[in-house]
């Protein structure tokens, strides 16, 4: 009897105490310590593919190819990993090793999970994450809760974590408290009540 591959989809996102997820580069950088960088590096190297929504993909594709090489290899890893971008409007994906998923997202992600490999890492928490939650395709949510109140953000523009849709029962799988005050909460799907 052979085991079915069990790649996991890990969704990781930065969030403020007031639920803002948009533009984290404007409010989270002062909380990024060596300890947080090490956690992020381990998370990235535990994965061998990235799964991204269009907005996250476009931001990353603009920033990462020009990032300087770092001793830890974070930038090289981000640029070299296979990237799957979910979009019905994107016509080209030019960032190295990028593939557009434009059809049946749930079916295609389920197929990726069946392939041999490491975790599939997803950054951000938008429409893609909610779709995957609805289809039981996210294995773990990692919320990097930052001790900051951003004080702005609009639900309709996707700035906030807490929006309509995507209801899910979750159970706390673990937590990591960083010296900066950031708490990384790890949640996994729980039985429906």
Order of alpha helices (4+ residues) and beta strands (2+ residues): beta-alpha-beta-alpha-alpha-beta-beta-alpha-beta-alpha-beta-beta-beta
